[in-house]
Amino acid sequence: MSAAPAPSSTPWLSVLIPVFNVQDFLEECIESVLGQLPAGDAQAGGVEVLLLDDCSTDGSAALMQALAARWPGRLTLLRHPANAGLSAARNSLIDAARGEYLWFLDSDDKLLPGAIAQLRAVVQQHAVDVVVCDFQVWRARERIKHVLRGERHRRTFAGPTGGPQAGGPALVAGLLQTGQLHAWSKISRRALWAGGLRFPEGRYFEDLATMPQLALLARSCFYVARPWVAYRQREGSILASMNLRKAHDQSAALAGFLPAYAVAQSDSPLPPRLRFALAHQCARNLIGALRSLPRWSGQEPAAALQAAADRFRQDFAEASPLTVAQLLHQYLWRGWWLRRAKLARWYAYRPR
């Protein structure tokens, strides 16, 4: 594919957009980015926009070319020789990016007006390692129940607004508490990826595996409690189309965090807040994986489902810094009765 010529100056931001079978959504996504940049050369306003086609089978690749012709010199187009999945696409985009900061954007989502200018103001004033933003859920037909659920503004961080504030364990704990670990709400210095951190290829729930480790590497962060991303809710998402393989990936998503923490923090003990937040997210993963099993009753052998349930419980034991009994006690102490009941119920689940 053609690519925009590389200018001599280093952009302050790289917007990284993996593309796979999103013909119906891609143009709106690109317009939401380029519409926030001044007219001019290839990297207008010091922002480069990279798109990578992961061998789409619809018209996405041709649309990328058309969009590049519509905005000459504004888009850098890349392509995988064979379909390799979202993680591999993002990893290739990281390798190709030149910006000081990286912002992942899914090609069926969009940036909300003013997001890039607000981000630039933050990094120019504070030069933090990670900027965390909120998001809104974007539905084709929004109903009053969605508004009442707060979908127009979803918080991604449990902690103080603004900054600069501490990264590392404090940032990880704040993200784990909300469970909002998607890559597109965290804008990070490219230098944080220089040590080899990448998304796990061939696995689902790749954000859940990667974002806590990225946050652990950050020395500082800034939390912007405003939606910068519109997250499109549509059929075919990972959670809407769970299968046994995805359930295994969800269950094991945090397996690498404690080893990474031991290296990054020189085997220092986990702070109490992070210990609870990590155990709480491990419980979310366990429940999510176990809840998917009843739908395959009668389709999969009972022994296979029982083996999967046992594996999910073992994944929890290996990734969580608290045992189930300790976490149930923590829920009780906090008055989280419903969460306690849900964990107790699903931990005891046995496939029929």
C-alpha positions in Angstrom: 0.0 0.0 0.0 1.0 3.6 -0.5 2.3 5.6 2.5 2.6 9.2 3.3 6.1 10.6 2.9 8.0 10.7 6.2 8.8 14.3 7.3 12.0 15.2 9.0 10.4 16.4 12.3 9.2 14.0 14.9 5.4 14.1 15.5 4.2 14.7 19.1 1.4 12.1 18.6 0.8 9.0 16.6 -2.8 7.8 16.2 -2.7 4.1 15.5 -5.8 2.5 13.8 -5.9 -1.2 13.0 -8.4 -2.0 10.2 -10.2 -5.3 9.6 -13.6 -5.5 7.9 -14.9 -2.1 9.0 -16.0 -0.6 5.7 -19.2 0.8 7.1 -17.4 2.6 10.0 -13.9 3.6 8.9 -14.7 6.9 7.1 -16.4 8.3 10.2 -13.5 7.2 12.4 -10.9 8.9 10.1 -13.0 12.1 9.8 -13.2 12.3 13.6 -9.4 12.4 13.7 -8.5 14.5 10.7 -11.3 17.0 11.4 -9.4 18.0 14.5 -6.2 18.7 12.8 -5.2 21.9 10.8 -4.9 21.7 7.1 -1.4 21.4 5.9 1.4 18.9 5.4 1.6 15.1 6.1 1.6 15.4 9.8 -0.6 18.4 10.4 -0.1 19.9 13.8 2.6 17.3 14.6 0.2 14.4 14.4 0.7 11.3 12.3 -2.2 9.0 11.5 -1.3 5.3 10.7 -3.8 2.7 9.4 -2.9 -0.9 9.1 -5.2 -3.3 7.1 -5.1 -6.8 8.5 -6.2 -8.4 5.2 -9.8 -7.3 5.2 -12.2 -9.3 3.1 -14.7 -6.5 2.6 -14.0 -3.1 1.0 -11.9 -1.7 3.8 -8.6 -1.8 2.0 -10.0 0.0 -1.0 -11.7 2.6 1.2 -8.3 3.3 2.9 -6.8 4.1 -0.5 -9.8 6.4 -1.3 -9.4 8.2 2.1 -5.7 8.7 1.5 -6.5 10.2 -1.9 -9.2 12.4 -0.3 -6.6 13.7 2.3 -3.3 13.6 0.4 -0.3 13.1 2.6 -2.4 12.9 5.8 -2.6 9.1 6.2 0.1 6.5 6.4 -1.2 3.2 5.1 0.2 -0.2 6.0 -0.8 -3.8 5.4 -0.1 -7.2 6.8 0.7 -9.9 4.3 -1.7 -12.3 6.1 -4.4 -11.8 8.7 -2.8 -11.9 12.1 -5.3 -10.4 14.5 -5.8 -7.2 16.5 -2.8 -7.7 18.7 -0.4 -8.2 15.8 -1.8 -5.2 14.0 -1.3 -3.0 17.0 2.2 -4.3 17.5 3.1 -3.5 13.9 1.7 0.0 14.3 3.8 0.5 17.4 6.9 -0.5 15.4 6.0 1.9 12.6 5.0 4.9 14.8 7.4 7.8 15.3 5.3 10.0 17.6 6.3 10.8 21.2 2.9 9.7 22.3 0.8 6.8 21.0 -3.0 6.7 20.9 -4.7 3.5 19.8 -8.1 4.0 18.2 -10.3 1.2 17.0 -11.6 1.7 13.5 -15.3 1.4 14.4 -15.0 4.1 17.1 -14.3 7.8 16.9 -12.6 10.7 18.7 -14.9 13.3 20.2 -14.5 16.9 19.2 -11.6 18.7 20.9 -9.9 15.5 22.2 -6.6 16.1 20.4 -6.3 19.7 21.4 -7.1 18.9 25.0 -4.6 16.1 25.0 -1.9 18.4 23.6 -2.6 20.9 26.3 -2.1 18.3 29.0 1.2 16.8 27.6 2.6 20.2 26.8 2.0 21.4 30.4 2.7 18.3 32.3 4.7 15.9 30.1 3.3 12.8 31.9 3.9 9.2 30.8 0.3 8.3 30.5 -2.9 10.3 30.0 -6.2 8.5 30.9 -9.5 9.7 29.5 -13.1 8.7 29.9 -15.5 7.6 27.1 -19.1 7.4 26.0 -20.9 4.4 24.7 -22.1 5.0 21.1 -25.2 3.1 20.1 -27.1 3.1 16.8 -30.3 3.6 18.8 -29.8 5.2 22.2 -32.6 4.7 24.7 -33.5 6.3 28.0 -32.2 3.2 29.9 -28.8 3.8 28.3 -28.7 7.4 29.4 -29.8 6.4 32.9 -27.0 3.9 33.0 -24.5 6.7 32.5 -23.4 5.6 29.0 -22.8 9.2 27.9 -19.9 9.4 30.3 -18.1 6.3 31.6 -15.3 6.8 34.0 -12.1 4.8 33.4 -10.1 5.6 36.5 -10.9 5.4 40.3 -8.8 8.2 41.6 -8.3 11.9 41.7 -9.0 14.0 38.5 -6.1 15.8 36.9 -2.4 15.5 37.7 0.3 15.0 37.4 0.0 12.1 39.8 1.8 8.9 40.4 1.9 6.2 37.8 3.0 2.6 38.6 1.0 0.7 41.3 -1.3 3.6 42.0 -2.3 4.0 38.4 -2.7 0.2 38.0 -5.0 0.1 41.0 -7.2 2.9 39.8 -7.6 1.3 36.4 -8.3 -2.2 37.8 -10.9 -0.8 40.2 -13.1 0.4 37.3 -12.3 -2.6 35.1 -12.0 -0.2 32.1 -8.8 -1.5 30.7 -9.2 -0.8 27.0 -6.2 0.5 25.1 -8.0 3.4 23.5 -8.5 5.3 26.7 -4.8 5.4 27.6 -2.5 7.6 25.7 1.1 6.6 26.4 4.7 7.7 25.7 6.2 5.6 23.0 9.2 5.1 25.2 7.2 2.9 27.5 7.0 0.3 24.8 10.7 0.4 24.0 11.5 -2.3 26.5 9.6 -4.9 24.5 6.0 -4.7 25.9 3.6 -5.7 23.3 0.0 -7.0 22.9 -0.2 -10.9 23.2 -0.7 -12.2 19.7 -3.3 -14.9 19.0 -5.2 -14.1 22.2 -8.5 -12.3 23.0 -8.8 -9.9 25.9 -5.4 -8.5 24.8 -6.1 -5.1 26.4 -6.7 -6.7 29.8 -3.3 -8.5 29.6 -1.4 -5.4 28.4 -2.7 -2.2 30.0 -1.9 -3.1 33.6 1.7 -3.8 32.6 1.9 -0.5 30.7 0.5 1.4 33.6 3.1 -0.3 35.9 5.9 1.2 33.8 4.5 4.7 33.9 6.2 7.1 36.4 3.4 9.7 36.1 -0.1 10.1 34.8 -2.9 12.6 34.2 -6.6 11.7 34.5 -8.9 13.7 32.3 -12.5 13.0 33.5 -14.1 13.9 30.2 -15.1 11.6 27.3 -12.6 11.7 24.5 -13.6 8.5 22.7 -17.0 7.3 21.4 -17.0 3.5 21.8 -19.4 1.9 19.3 -21.5 -0.8 20.8 -22.3 -3.3 18.1 -23.0 -7.0 17.5 -20.0 -9.2 17.1 -17.9 -7.8 20.0 -15.8 -10.2 22.0 -18.2 -10.2 24.9 -21.2 -10.5 22.7 -19.8 -13.6 20.9 -18.1 -15.5 23.7 -16.9 -19.0 23.0 -14.7 -21.5 25.0 -11.5 -20.2 23.6 -12.4 -16.6 24.5 -13.4 -17.7 28.0 -10.0 -19.3 28.5 -8.2 -16.1 27.3 -10.4 -14.0 29.7 -9.6 -16.3 32.6 -5.9 -16.2 32.0 -5.6 -12.5 30.9 -3.8 -11.3 34.1 -1.4 -14.3 34.4 1.6 -12.1 33.5 1.0 -9.2 35.9 2.5 -10.5 39.1 5.8 -11.6 37.3 5.9 -8.2 35.6 5.4 -6.5 39.0 8.2 -8.5 40.6 10.6 -7.3 37.9 9.4 -3.7 37.8 9.2 -3.2 41.6 12.1 -5.4 42.6 9.9 -7.9 44.4 8.4 -5.2 46.7 5.1 -6.3 48.2 1.9 -5.1 46.5 0.4 -2.0 48.2 -3.0 -3.0 49.9 -5.1 -1.0 47.4 -3.4 -2.7 44.4 -3.7 -6.1 46.1 -7.4 -5.8 46.4 -7.9 -4.2 43.0 -6.0 -7.0 41.3 -7.9 -9.7 43.2 -11.2 -8.0 42.3 -10.4 -7.9 38.6 -9.2 -11.6 38.7 -12.7 -12.4 40.2 -14.4 -10.5 37.4 -12.4 -12.5 34.9 -13.2 -15.8 36.7 -16.9 -15.0 36.9 -17.0 -13.9 33.2 -15.4 -17.1 32.1 -17.5 -19.4 34.3 -20.7 -17.6 33.2 -20.1 -18.6 29.6 -20.1 -22.3 30.4 -23.8 -23.0 30.9 -24.6 -22.0 27.3 -22.5 -25.0 26.0 -24.3 -27.5 28.3 -25.4 -30.3 26.0 -23.1 -29.2 23.2 -19.8 -29.9 24.9 -19.1 -33.0 27.0 -19.7 -32.4 30.7 -16.1 -33.5 31.4 -14.7 -30.9 29.1 -16.8 -28.2 30.7 -15.7 -29.3 34.2 -12.1 -29.3 33.1 -12.6 -25.7 31.8 -14.2 -24.6 35.1 -11.3 -26.2 37.1 -8.8 -24.4 34.8 -10.5 -21.0 35.4 -10.4 -21.5 39.1 -6.7 -22.4 38.8 -6.1 -19.2 36.7 -7.6 -17.2 39.5 -5.4 -18.9 42.1 -2.3 -18.1 40.1 -3.1 -14.5 39.2 -4.8 -13.2 42.3 -2.8 -12.0 45.3 -5.8 -12.9 47.5 -7.5 -16.3 47.9 -11.2 -16.6 47.2 -11.8 -16.7 51.0 -9.8 -13.6 51.6 -11.5 -11.7 48.8 -14.9 -12.8 50.1 -13.9 -11.4 53.4 -12.8 -8.1 51.8 -16.2 -7.8 50.0 -18.0 -8.4 53.3 -15.8 -5.8 55.1 -16.7 -3.3 52.4 -20.4 -4.1 52.4 -20.3 -5.4 48.8 -23.0 -8.0 49.5 -24.0 -8.6 45.9 -20.4 -9.0 44.7 -19.7 -11.3 47.5 -22.8 -13.4 46.7 -22.0 -13.5 43.0 -18.4 -14.7 43.5 -19.5 -17.3 46.0 -22.1 -18.6 43.7 -20.0 -18.8 40.6 -16.9 -20.1 42.3 -19.0 -23.1 43.5 -20.5 -23.7 39.9 -20.3 -27.2 38.6 -21.2 -27.9 34.9 -24.0 -30.4 34.4 
